[in-house]
Amino acid sequence: MTTTIVVAGKGGTGKTTISALLIQLLSQKGVVLAIDADPATNLNLALGVQVEESVGKIREDMSEAVSKGILSPSISKQEYLDSKIMAALVESKGFDLLAVGRPEGPGCYCAANNMLRLSIDKLGKNYAYVVIDSEAGLEHISRQTTRDVDFLVIVSDLTQRGVKTAGEIKRLIREMRTQVGRICLVINRTSGDIPVEINNLIEQIGFEQLIAIGQDPNLSDLEVRGVPATQLPDGSPLRAGIAELARGIGG
């Protein structure tokens, strides 16, 4: 049984770092398929691996081959995508990474996107966990690249605007998706207790789970030196928060 987790939130909240640490921790229990759905493609840097090929490039290459009539008639489009996606997987200890890459170019990609959904759905069944680092704005989720979400993690900063954005994400994903399990709000980079004004807003919106993660003094040094977030020391505030999050997921 595969557990699918989507990490969402507005830009700059630290969702990619949280995704990387969650992937690292869950990989100790079962193999993880990590999907970087952000066109900026930064998840590999947080995990410390290299990406050579993206799903977006595969999709565009296939569409070009179809339009030019150079795709071999001996292989179906679905088989072509399946094989290319398997080749694009970056394998590492405990997880495999698939980068979605940049958004589609001009023209209609509806058929290609539908086949990509089938390919990724089929691929994900081979893993204990699928963790998706979603792009800001939920465009990736609205395209339904994966069909069901067992656990949605919405990352916010400690501001009214951030929490309101998280509430809008919660509302939108309920409308867009056919099945969503639990929704957790993560308030990242806190410096103490959550102020009463923020708590009141969180209660008004309603989340199944709330986790506050303290500002981690170790992270900025790693980022300056270009060291992956997965090298954070044991016991750091981020690791402690991710451990609490993983327990909520069941990992």
FENPEBEL-V494449 format. One record per helix or strand of 2 or more residues. SS is the DSSP state (A for helix, B for strand). FROM is the first residue (numbers start at 1). TO is the last residue. If there is no record, write none. Layout:
SS FROM TO
SS FROM TO
This chain:
B 3 9
A 15 26
B 32 36
A 43 47
A 55 68
A 77 88
B 90 92
B 95 99
A 110 124
B 129 133
A 139 142
B 149 156
A 160 176
B 180 190
A 196 205
B 209 214
A 219 225
A 229 231
A 237 249
